[in-house]
Amino acid sequence: MGCVANYIFSVLFAFNANLHPVHVSVLNVDYVEGKPTIDLAFKVYIGDVELAIAHNYNVALNLGKTNENPDNVKQIDKYFAYIFMIQINSNDASKLVYTKMEISDDAIWFYFTVPVHKKVRELLIRNQLLFDIYEDQTNLVILSVNGRESGYRFDYYKREIKIKI
């Protein structure tokens, strides 16, 4: 999912592995007509998401460490419900369903699904990931609809977009 997103994040990660002066995340949104879910995959630096959750909830996650917090999924769910919203066809905000996480070097992927009950005609996406921590945060969104990709950039001032499908 999201070859473009993986490439962008890999390039940015390679330049910033030690210094990390750029605050960036990548979100892949994958929708295939007729499928009962929309798949979401967020890629962020581990330290950034740990800082955000510590800042908001005073909880240490220790992701990928031997003393990893046993309530990580609960804390991750709570944070993503706070910073991210997806609305399908102007209905109420959809509930994110956490599926898994994968650690890759200093980055982490968080995977969620959103149930789809009717044909998707429009999406409203609000992505405020890490804006509570960094004013210079950039969130890249790669939307794949039936295999056709489009890219969007969110920043501190542009936090949401309405997309016709």
Buried (B, 14 or more C-beta within 10 A) or exposed (E): BBEBBBEBBBEBBEEBEEEBEBBBBBBBBBBEEEEEBBBBBBBBBBEBBBBBBBEBBEBBBEBEEEEEBEEBEEBBBBBBEBBBBBBBBEEEBBEBEBEEBEEEEBBBBBBBBBEBEEEBEEBBBBBBBBBBBBEEBBBBBBBBBEEEBEEBEBEEEEBEBEBEB
